[in-house]
Amino acid sequence: MAKAAELRDMSDEQINLTWKEASENLFRLRMQAQTEKLDAPTELKKHRRLIARCQTVLNERARGAKEQPSSKKS
């Protein structure tokens, strides 16, 4: 799983791809949990946290892009 520092080193496209893969894996694990017992139930938590990390890094970048032009005017 990618740490926040590793995600910050990635491009936006790579983060979006990681986010998409994690959400697809989470969906599969949820379906598997409903039909049978999971081998590693902690995988659900790991994928949820990875998705949250991806969203956090992307939001930080979006806020940073919005704030930079306004700080130059000062």
N, C-alpha and C positions, 0 to 999 in steps of 0.2 A: 504494500500500500504506500502511496505517495504521502510524504509529510508536507506540511505547508511550505517549508523552505524549498522543497523540490518543485512544488507546484508554481511557486513564484519565479523559478528559473525557466519554466516552460512558456511557450507562446500561448496566446489565447486559443488558437486552433487546437493545440495539444491538450489544453485544459478542457475544452469542450468535448473532445474525443474521450478523454478520461472520464468525464462526467457522464457521457452517454453510455459508455461501457459499464460503469458502476451502476447506473440506474437500470440497465438491462439485466445485469447480474442480480440486482436486488429483486427485480420483478420475478425472475426465475426462482430465486431462493424462497420468495414468499409463496409462490405456487407450490413448490416442493414441500414447504412446511405445512401447507394445507392438506396435501395428499399423502405425505409420508413423513417419517422422522428424519430430521436433518442430521448429517454427519457432524457438522460443526455449526452449532447455532450462533456462535459468536460472529460468523461471517455476515449476518444481517447487520449487526452493529457496526462492523468495520466498513461496510459499503455505505451505510447511512452517513457515517462520519466523513468518508471520502467525498461524498456528494456535497456535504456541507462545507468542506474545505474548498472544493472547487468553486462553489457559489461565493464564498467569502473572498477568495482571491480575485475573482472576476469583479465583484462589487467594489473592492478596494481600488482596482484599476480604473473602473468607471468613475468613481468619485475623484480619484487623483487627476484624471483627464479633465473633469469639470472644474476642479479647483485651481489648476495651474494657470489658466488664462486670467482668472480674476486676481490672483496674487501678483501677477506681473504689472497690473495697473497701479498698484500701490506705490 
